[in-house]
Amino acid sequence: MRFENVLDDINGFGRFQIMILIISFIGRFTLPCHFMLNNFIAAVPSHHCDISSLDDGGIFRNLSLAERLVVSIPVQGDGTPSSCQMFAEPQYHLLFNSSNTTDLTTVPCQNGWVYDNSIFKSTLTSQWDLVCDRRGKNKATTTIFFVGVMFGAMSFGSLSNRYGRRIMLLVSYLSGMLFADASAFSSSYMMFAVLRFFTGFCITGIVIISSVLSVEWVDIKHRKLVGLVDSLSWTFGSATFAAIAYFVTDWRWLIVSVTSPLILAIITWRWIPESARWLIANGKMERAQMYLKKCAKMNRTTGFIHTLKTETLSTIVTTEKRDRIYTYLDLIRTPKMRRLALSTGTVWFCVATTFYGISFNITGFGLNIYLTQFTYALIELPAKLSIYYLLDKIGRRYTQVGSLLLAGVCLGINIVVPKDRSIVRTVVAVIGKGFSSASFATIVLYSSELYPTVVRQNGMGYNSFIARLGVAMAPLILLLDDLWKELPQVVLCSVAVLGGIVARTLSETHNRCLPETIEDIEQHLQRRYDCQVQYMNIV
């Protein structure tokens, strides 16, 4: 007997499952906001050296601001004032001949910088002068956050596999809100960096636990719908985030604003059920029976409650010892599990690097960053709705392969489009973002279907770890433009193509039962066939 048989009896997609989706949607709203937060809190406003030190109390003081800049700041090749250099002393002759700047002595900014506050009231950049030779520290805040996400994914994946999905989801809610709000009141760069690491560490539990919990409670034919709804929560959060960032221009209050939805998530957590699959796999038959009866009552299939006996449930997993503790080592103990972990890890790395490499580059096309952020979010809607159709029409594998390769094509096109064609480059980037978003939505559902119940949370934790390694590298890849302007696009294009090639080696999971044990993976051909025949008979 398989768990899918139980779900068929009590309705695998009724009011009970819809409740889980809605509550998960609330908790997941804050995730895209935090993941894209550095696009705004670490934005670099227009700036130039603070020239107050050049005020000699004479002519300089009588000049207008524009004239002071002319005699104090050298002009760059594009005609804009230098952001990192100033003249050692006022060059008054430039008021009459501003083109004669050869052989003039310049020095790095001596007394900090002056920032344009017309767009942002305050950012990390202006707070701690993260510009010029400290530009790397600005990008590092993104990397530090995602390193935290990376280690958090491994930790919460293992802990939720050991202690259950439900309790670890609450831990993620509470700790994530605590560290996020604390980071908003940081008094130094180092304090902020440490708190952002722990924020990333804690909130990553929300995405990997809620995704698995939703999938484990629905029947086969509704798994793709659950994957779509979970993914749309990300789209909704990203689009709303652009509006929030537009109105909240102080970085401290922006962090508080995007974290506040977790309060509602914590309140609604009380109605989240534990995964019955996990309970059965761990020998907790009485609790599994309790939640299954709740599901039957809410879905109005009480006529089948009498069939939910612990003796019946105990036959669902009989091939492996229930009281053993599964760890990440179980992902590599057997040949086919090893191959699965290597393949999915590579695809997750490529998907995440491509998606965030495009997402973090909202200032790279010379257009309004709020509009670019909103457009990037908006393109996800048709992309994700299209994969809802494609997941059944061509299957998970070819949807994954196609979306990654097409994202790579868009990145390749932008390599050859001239920089002065900013609108064209933005349109191509937005289309590429749509394909990369489709690949991300697919891989989350796809991976949760590939791994067996006993190590599914470990598998998702491992994949999320690898993905966040890719995300952490994305801002560093964008820094490669110092070597060659097109190098970041070349790297991201290559990564997307590699991911598409590796995704081709994964097994198809369309219309197939979720594997329950590692033995199901090692003997997957026969079990996959049996379950597919069973599903077709049900339909």
Solvent accessible surface area in square Angstrom, and as a share of the most:
residue,aa,sasa,rsa
1,M,100,0.45
2,R,43,0.16
3,F,1,0.00
4,E,3,0.01
5,N,38,0.20
6,V,3,0.01
7,L,0,0.00
8,D,59,0.31
9,D,48,0.25
10,I,0,0.00
11,N,57,0.29
12,G,3,0.03
13,F,38,0.16
14,G,8,0.08
15,R,125,0.46
16,F,5,0.02
17,Q,2,0.01
18,I,76,0.38
19,M,39,0.17
20,I,2,0.01
21,L,11,0.05
22,I,100,0.51
23,I,10,0.05
24,S,1,0.01
25,F,59,0.25
26,I,40,0.20
27,G,0,0.00
28,R,10,0.04
29,F,26,0.11
30,T,0,0.00
31,L,0,0.00
32,P,0,0.00
33,C,0,0.00
34,H,2,0.01
35,F,3,0.01
36,M,4,0.02
37,L,0,0.00
38,N,15,0.08
39,N,14,0.07
40,F,5,0.02
41,I,1,0.01
42,A,12,0.09
43,A,11,0.09
44,V,80,0.46
45,P,11,0.07
46,S,83,0.53
47,H,28,0.13
48,H,34,0.15
49,C,0,0.00
50,D,35,0.18
51,I,15,0.07
52,S,72,0.46
53,S,63,0.41
54,L,19,0.09
55,D,52,0.27
56,D,98,0.51
57,G,42,0.41
58,G,34,0.33
59,I,106,0.54
60,F,2,0.01
61,R,144,0.52
62,N,131,0.67
63,L,25,0.12
64,S,59,0.38
65,L,122,0.61
66,A,69,0.53
67,E,70,0.32
68,R,68,0.25
69,L,37,0.18
70,V,57,0.33
71,V,0,0.00
72,S,0,0.00
73,I,3,0.02
74,P,20,0.13
75,V,89,0.51
76,Q,80,0.36
77,G,90,0.87
78,D,113,0.59
79,G,51,0.49
80,T,62,0.36
81,P,61,0.39
82,S,12,0.07
83,S,31,0.20
84,C,43,0.26
85,Q,65,0.29
86,M,2,0.01
87,F,2,0.01
88,A,49,0.38
89,E,110,0.49
90,P,27,0.17
91,Q,23,0.10
92,Y,57,0.22
93,H,75,0.33
94,L,5,0.03
95,L,62,0.31
96,F,182,0.76
97,N,73,0.38
98,S,70,0.45
99,S,97,0.62
100,N,72,0.37
101,T,51,0.29
102,T,102,0.59
103,D,150,0.78
104,L,43,0.21
105,T,88,0.51
106,T,56,0.33
107,V,39,0.23
108,P,87,0.54
109,C,20,0.12
110,Q,109,0.48
111,N,74,0.38
112,G,19,0.18
113,W,36,0.13
114,V,68,0.39
115,Y,30,0.11
116,D,64,0.33
117,N,93,0.48
118,S,93,0.60
119,I,99,0.50
120,F,14,0.06
121,K,144,0.61
122,S,23,0.15
123,T,1,0.00
124,L,1,0.00
125,T,0,0.00
126,S,28,0.18
127,Q,76,0.34
128,W,43,0.15
129,D,35,0.18
130,L,3,0.01
131,V,4,0.02
132,C,34,0.20
133,D,131,0.68
134,R,96,0.35
135,R,86,0.31
136,G,41,0.40
137,K,97,0.41
138,N,9,0.05
139,K,58,0.24
140,A,30,0.24
141,T,1,0.00
142,T,11,0.07
143,T,23,0.14
144,I,50,0.25
145,F,2,0.01
146,F,1,0.00
147,V,41,0.23
148,G,0,0.00
149,V,0,0.00
150,M,13,0.06
151,F,96,0.40
152,G,0,0.00
153,A,0,0.00
154,M,53,0.24
155,S,35,0.22
156,F,7,0.03
157,G,0,0.00
158,S,34,0.22
159,L,66,0.33
160,S,0,0.00
161,N,12,0.06
162,R,113,0.41
163,Y,126,0.48
164,G,0,0.00
165,R,0,0.00
166,R,53,0.19
167,I,79,0.40
168,M,16,0.07
169,L,0,0.00
170,L,31,0.15
171,V,61,0.35
172,S,0,0.00
173,Y,1,0.00
174,L,84,0.42
175,S,23,0.15
176,G,0,0.00
177,M,42,0.19
178,L,118,0.59
179,F,55,0.23
180,A,0,0.00
181,D,43,0.23
182,A,36,0.28
183,S,0,0.00
184,A,0,0.00
185,F,126,0.53
186,S,1,0.00
187,S,95,0.61
188,S,46,0.30
189,Y,32,0.12
190,M,131,0.59
191,M,80,0.36
192,F,0,0.00
193,A,5,0.04
194,V,72,0.42
195,L,25,0.12
196,R,2,0.01
197,F,53,0.22
198,F,79,0.33
199,T,0,0.00
200,G,0,0.00
201,F,54,0.22
202,C,9,0.05
203,I,0,0.00
204,T,0,0.00
205,G,0,0.00
206,I,1,0.00
207,V,14,0.08
208,I,6,0.03
209,I,0,0.00
210,S,0,0.00
211,S,3,0.02
212,V,0,0.00
213,L,1,0.00
214,S,1,0.01
215,V,5,0.03
216,E,1,0.00
217,W,1,0.00
218,V,3,0.02
219,D,12,0.06
220,I,12,0.06
221,K,114,0.48
222,H,46,0.21
223,R,1,0.01
224,K,22,0.09
225,L,45,0.23
226,V,0,0.00
227,G,11,0.11
228,L,14,0.07
229,V,37,0.21
230,D,6,0.03
231,S,13,0.08
232,L,39,0.19
233,S,0,0.00
234,W,29,0.10
235,T,10,0.06
236,F,108,0.45
237,G,0,0.00
238,S,3,0.02
239,A,20,0.15
240,T,42,0.24
241,F,0,0.00
242,A,5,0.04
243,A,50,0.39
244,I,38,0.19
245,A,2,0.01
246,Y,126,0.48
247,F,159,0.66
248,V,38,0.22
249,T,39,0.23
250,D,26,0.13
251,W,3,0.01
252,R,60,0.22
253,W,153,0.54
254,L,5,0.03
255,I,0,0.00
256,V,37,0.21
257,S,37,0.24
258,V,0,0.00
259,T,0,0.00
260,S,51,0.33
261,P,32,0.20
262,L,1,0.01
263,I,95,0.48
264,L,89,0.44
265,A,0,0.00
266,I,39,0.20
267,I,101,0.51
268,T,18,0.10
269,W,38,0.13
270,R,162,0.59
271,W,129,0.45
272,I,2,0.01
273,P,4,0.02
274,E,4,0.02
275,S,0,0.00
276,A,0,0.00
277,R,4,0.02
278,W,8,0.03
279,L,0,0.00
280,I,1,0.01
281,A,4,0.03
282,N,48,0.24
283,G,37,0.36
284,K,81,0.34
285,M,18,0.08
286,E,121,0.54
287,R,101,0.37
288,A,0,0.00
289,Q,38,0.17
290,M,83,0.37
291,Y,16,0.06
292,L,0,0.00
293,K,66,0.28
294,K,103,0.44
295,C,0,0.00
296,A,0,0.00
297,K,126,0.53
298,M,67,0.30
299,N,13,0.07
300,R,180,0.66
301,T,29,0.17
302,T,77,0.45
303,G,55,0.53
304,F,90,0.38
305,I,34,0.17
306,H,127,0.57
307,T,50,0.29
308,L,5,0.02
309,K,111,0.47
310,T,34,0.20
311,E,122,0.55
312,T,44,0.26
313,L,1,0.00
314,S,36,0.23
315,T,63,0.37
316,I,16,0.08
317,V,6,0.03
318,T,97,0.56
319,T,66,0.39
320,E,36,0.16
321,K,137,0.58
322,R,63,0.23
323,D,108,0.56
324,R,86,0.31
325,I,99,0.50
326,Y,23,0.09
327,T,45,0.26
328,Y,48,0.18
329,L,104,0.52
330,D,1,0.01
331,L,5,0.02
332,I,89,0.45
333,R,138,0.50
334,T,38,0.22
335,P,85,0.53
336,K,67,0.28
337,M,0,0.00
338,R,111,0.41
339,R,155,0.57
340,L,20,0.10
341,A,5,0.04
342,L,129,0.64
343,S,14,0.09
344,T,0,0.00
345,G,2,0.02
346,T,37,0.22
347,V,0,0.00
348,W,8,0.03
349,F,46,0.19
350,C,1,0.00
351,V,0,0.00
352,A,0,0.00
353,T,1,0.00
354,T,0,0.00
355,F,6,0.03
356,Y,1,0.00
357,G,1,0.01
358,I,10,0.05
359,S,2,0.01
360,F,22,0.09
361,N,27,0.14
362,I,3,0.01
363,T,88,0.51
364,G,37,0.35
365,F,12,0.05
366,G,70,0.67
367,L,65,0.32
368,N,86,0.44
369,I,24,0.12
370,Y,22,0.08
371,L,108,0.54
372,T,4,0.02
373,Q,6,0.03
374,F,82,0.34
375,T,44,0.26
376,Y,2,0.01
377,A,0,0.00
378,L,87,0.43
379,I,43,0.22
380,E,1,0.00
381,L,76,0.38
382,P,72,0.45
383,A,15,0.11
384,K,6,0.03
385,L,90,0.45
386,S,50,0.32
387,I,6,0.03
388,Y,76,0.29
389,Y,130,0.49
390,L,57,0.28
391,L,5,0.03
392,D,59,0.31
393,K,135,0.57
394,I,78,0.40
395,G,4,0.04
396,R,5,0.02
397,R,54,0.20
398,Y,96,0.36
399,T,5,0.03
400,Q,0,0.00
401,V,18,0.10
402,G,27,0.26
403,S,8,0.05
404,L,0,0.00
405,L,65,0.32
406,L,83,0.41
407,A,0,0.00
408,G,1,0.01
409,V,83,0.47
410,C,12,0.07
411,L,8,0.04
412,G,22,0.21
413,I,75,0.38
414,N,4,0.02
415,I,42,0.21
416,V,117,0.67
417,V,20,0.12
418,P,74,0.47
419,K,101,0.43
420,D,120,0.62
421,R,129,0.47
422,S,33,0.21
423,I,119,0.61
424,V,58,0.33
425,R,5,0.02
426,T,14,0.08
427,V,80,0.46
428,V,20,0.11
429,A,8,0.06
430,V,15,0.09
431,I,78,0.40
432,G,1,0.01
433,K,6,0.02
434,G,4,0.04
435,F,62,0.26
436,S,1,0.00
437,S,1,0.01
438,A,5,0.04
439,S,0,0.00
440,F,26,0.11
441,A,8,0.06
442,T,0,0.00
443,I,0,0.00
444,V,30,0.17
445,L,3,0.02
446,Y,0,0.00
447,S,0,0.00
448,S,1,0.01
449,E,3,0.02
450,L,12,0.06
451,Y,0,0.00
452,P,0,0.00
453,T,1,0.01
454,V,10,0.06
455,V,0,0.00
456,R,0,0.00
457,Q,0,0.00
458,N,0,0.00
459,G,0,0.00
460,M,3,0.01
461,G,0,0.00
462,Y,41,0.15
463,N,0,0.00
464,S,0,0.00
465,F,43,0.18
466,I,36,0.18
467,A,0,0.00
468,R,8,0.03
469,L,70,0.35
470,G,0,0.00
471,V,0,0.00
472,A,4,0.03
473,M,80,0.36
474,A,0,0.00
475,P,3,0.02
476,L,82,0.41
477,I,13,0.06
478,L,16,0.08
479,L,40,0.20
480,L,52,0.26
481,D,38,0.20
482,D,106,0.55
483,L,140,0.70
484,W,130,0.46
485,K,128,0.54
486,E,23,0.10
487,L,43,0.21
488,P,8,0.05
489,Q,14,0.06
490,V,47,0.27
491,V,43,0.25
492,L,1,0.01
493,C,25,0.15
494,S,64,0.42
495,V,21,0.12
496,A,0,0.00
497,V,56,0.32
498,L,90,0.45
499,G,0,0.00
500,G,1,0.01
501,I,108,0.55
502,V,28,0.16
503,A,0,0.00
504,R,114,0.42
505,T,100,0.58
506,L,6,0.03
507,S,40,0.26
508,E,29,0.13
509,T,13,0.07
510,H,41,0.18
511,N,30,0.15
512,R,40,0.15
513,C,14,0.08
514,L,1,0.00
515,P,18,0.11
516,E,8,0.04
517,T,4,0.02
518,I,16,0.08
519,E,53,0.24
520,D,9,0.04
521,I,19,0.10
522,E,43,0.19
523,Q,94,0.42
524,H,32,0.14
525,L,118,0.59
526,Q,111,0.49
527,R,69,0.25
528,R,65,0.24
529,Y,136,0.52
530,D,72,0.37
531,C,5,0.03
532,Q,58,0.26
533,V,64,0.37
534,Q,52,0.23
535,Y,23,0.09
536,M,110,0.49
537,N,118,0.61
538,I,88,0.45
539,V,114,0.65
